[in-house]
């Protein structure tokens, strides 16, 4: 049980990093430096941005649930 939750936590963490980097940057910063050209092709459609927001929120919720579950299981 603990190994499955740990694997889900690792996968959701990596997916969260990827999804955050795919978001369109609001200003000049790290998002423009790393993903400026790539995110500009996705930034034109509001539907794509909305779906990316939803997927990021769902992934964050899965990540949060994994953290809480591991904390409850591994509590002394």
C-alpha positions as CSV (number, residue, x, y, z in Angstrom):
1,X,0.0,0.0,0.0
2,X,2.8,2.4,0.9
3,X,4.8,1.6,-2.2
4,X,1.7,2.3,-4.5
5,X,1.0,5.6,-2.9
6,X,4.7,6.5,-3.1
7,X,4.8,5.7,-6.8
8,X,1.6,7.8,-7.3
9,X,3.2,10.6,-5.4
10,X,6.3,10.5,-7.6
11,X,4.4,10.4,-10.8
12,X,2.0,13.2,-9.8
13,X,5.0,15.3,-8.8
14,X,6.7,14.9,-12.2
15,X,3.4,15.6,-14.0
16,X,2.8,18.7,-11.9
17,X,6.2,20.1,-12.8
18,X,5.5,19.4,-16.5
19,X,2.0,21.0,-16.4
20,X,3.2,24.1,-14.6
21,X,5.9,24.6,-17.2
22,X,3.4,24.3,-20.0
23,X,1.2,27.2,-18.7
24,X,1.4,30.4,-20.6
25,X,3.6,32.9,-18.9
26,X,2.0,36.1,-17.6
27,X,5.2,38.2,-17.7
28,X,8.9,38.0,-18.3
29,X,10.3,35.3,-16.0
30,X,11.3,31.7,-15.9
31,X,8.3,30.6,-17.9
32,X,9.4,32.8,-20.9
33,X,12.9,31.6,-20.6
34,X,12.2,27.8,-20.6
35,X,8.9,27.5,-22.4
36,X,8.4,30.7,-24.4
37,X,8.4,29.2,-27.8
38,X,6.6,26.0,-26.9
39,X,3.8,27.6,-24.9
40,X,3.1,30.3,-27.5
41,X,1.8,27.6,-29.8
42,X,-0.7,26.5,-27.1
43,X,-1.5,29.9,-25.8
44,X,-3.8,30.9,-28.6
45,X,-6.7,28.8,-27.6
46,X,-8.6,29.5,-24.5
47,X,-10.1,25.9,-24.5
48,X,-6.6,24.4,-24.3
49,X,-5.6,26.7,-21.5
50,X,-8.8,25.9,-19.6
51,X,-8.2,22.2,-20.0
52,X,-4.6,22.6,-18.9
53,X,-5.8,24.5,-15.8
54,X,-8.3,21.7,-15.0
55,X,-5.6,19.0,-15.5
56,X,-3.2,20.9,-13.2
57,X,-5.8,21.2,-10.5
58,X,-6.7,17.5,-10.7
59,X,-3.0,16.6,-10.6
60,X,-2.5,18.9,-7.6
61,X,-5.5,17.2,-5.8
62,X,-4.0,13.8,-6.4
63,X,-0.6,14.9,-5.2
64,X,-2.2,16.4,-2.0
65,X,-4.2,13.2,-1.3
66,X,-1.1,11.1,-1.7
67,X,0.8,13.4,0.8
68,X,-2.1,13.1,3.3
69,X,-2.4,9.3,2.9
70,X,1.4,8.8,3.4
71,X,1.3,11.0,6.4
72,X,-1.5,9.0,8.0
73,X,0.0,5.6,7.1
74,X,3.6,6.5,8.3
75,X,2.5,8.3,11.4
76,X,4.3,6.9,14.5
